[in-house]
Amino acid sequence: MNQLMENITNTGAMTDQVIAYDLPFASKFGTTSYAKAITEAATPEVREILRKHQEENIAMHGKVTTYMVNKGYYHPYNVKEQLQLDMKKADIYVSAFPIFMP
C-alpha cells in the first residue's frame, strides 16, 4: 500500500502532506455520520454524547485546515493558486494510474 501512495503522491513515503489531505475528507464523512446518528438516537443522553463527538470532529477539521493553509497545502482564499495545486495533483494521479488515460 505504501508503494501505491508513493506513486500517487509522487513522494518517497507517507508525509504530513499526504496525511493532511486525507483528514478533511474523513472528518467531513464523520461529521455527516454523527448528524445522521443524532437524528436516529433513542434518548437525549445518546444525542448529547454524539453531538459532543461531532463538535470535536468539527474542531479537528478546523485545526487540520489551518495546518494545511499554514504549510501551503491548501489555498482557500486564492482560487488561482488552489486550482494550480489541484491540477498538479490531478496530473500526478493520472500518471500514477495509466489505466485512466483514454
C-alpha positions as CSV (number, residue, x, y, z in Angstrom):
1,M,0.0,0.0,0.0
2,N,2.8,2.4,0.8
3,Q,4.2,2.0,-2.7
4,L,0.8,2.9,-4.1
5,M,0.8,6.0,-2.0
6,E,4.3,6.9,-3.1
7,N,3.2,6.6,-6.7
8,I,0.0,8.6,-6.2
9,T,1.7,11.4,-4.3
10,N,5.0,11.4,-6.1
11,T,6.8,11.3,-2.7
12,G,9.3,9.0,-1.2
13,A,6.9,7.9,1.6
14,M,3.9,8.9,3.6
15,T,4.3,12.5,4.5
16,D,2.4,15.1,6.6
17,Q,1.0,16.5,3.4
18,V,-0.4,13.1,2.3
19,I,-2.0,12.6,5.7
20,A,-3.3,16.1,5.9
21,Y,-5.0,15.8,2.6
22,D,-6.9,12.7,3.8
23,L,-8.0,14.0,7.2
24,P,-10.5,16.7,6.0
25,F,-12.3,14.1,3.8
26,A,-12.5,11.7,6.7
27,S,-13.6,14.5,9.1
28,K,-16.5,15.5,6.7
29,F,-17.6,12.0,6.5
30,G,-17.5,11.7,10.3
31,T,-19.5,14.9,10.7
32,T,-22.3,13.8,8.4
33,S,-22.3,10.3,10.1
34,Y,-22.7,11.9,13.5
35,A,-25.5,14.1,12.2
36,K,-27.4,11.0,10.9
37,A,-26.8,9.1,14.2
38,I,-28.0,12.1,16.2
39,T,-31.3,12.0,14.3
40,E,-31.6,8.3,15.0
41,A,-30.7,8.3,18.7
42,A,-33.3,7.0,21.0
43,T,-32.5,9.2,24.1
44,P,-31.4,12.7,24.8
45,E,-28.3,11.4,26.6
46,V,-27.1,9.5,23.5
47,R,-27.9,12.5,21.3
48,E,-25.8,14.7,23.6
49,I,-22.8,12.3,23.5
50,L,-23.0,12.1,19.7
51,R,-23.3,15.9,19.5
52,K,-20.1,16.3,21.6
53,H,-18.2,13.9,19.4
54,Q,-19.5,15.8,16.3
55,E,-18.2,19.1,17.8
56,E,-14.8,17.6,18.5
57,N,-14.7,16.3,14.9
58,I,-15.5,19.7,13.5
59,A,-12.8,21.3,15.8
60,M,-10.3,18.8,14.5
61,H,-11.3,19.6,10.9
62,G,-10.6,23.3,11.6
63,K,-7.2,22.6,13.1
64,V,-6.2,20.4,10.1
65,T,-7.4,23.1,7.7
66,T,-5.4,25.7,9.5
67,Y,-2.3,23.5,9.4
68,M,-2.8,22.9,5.7
69,V,-3.1,26.6,5.0
70,N,0.0,27.4,7.1
71,K,2.0,24.7,5.3
72,G,0.9,25.9,1.8
73,Y,-1.0,22.6,1.1
74,Y,-4.4,24.4,0.8
75,H,-5.3,27.8,-0.6
76,P,-8.9,28.5,0.3
77,Y,-8.7,32.3,-0.3
78,N,-6.8,32.1,-3.6
79,V,-8.7,30.2,-6.2
80,K,-6.0,30.5,-8.8
81,E,-3.3,29.0,-6.6
82,Q,-5.6,26.3,-5.4
83,L,-6.5,25.4,-9.0
84,Q,-2.9,25.1,-9.9
85,L,-2.2,22.9,-6.9
86,D,-5.3,20.7,-7.8
87,M,-4.2,20.4,-11.4
88,K,-0.7,19.4,-10.4
89,K,-2.2,16.7,-8.1
90,A,-4.5,15.5,-10.8
91,D,-1.6,15.1,-13.2
92,I,0.2,13.0,-10.6
93,Y,-2.8,10.8,-10.1
94,V,-3.3,10.3,-13.8
95,S,0.3,9.4,-14.3
96,A,0.2,7.0,-11.4
97,F,-2.8,5.2,-12.9
98,P,-2.3,5.0,-16.6
99,I,-5.5,2.9,-16.9
100,F,-7.5,6.1,-16.7
101,M,-5.8,7.5,-19.8
102,P,-8.0,7.3,-22.9
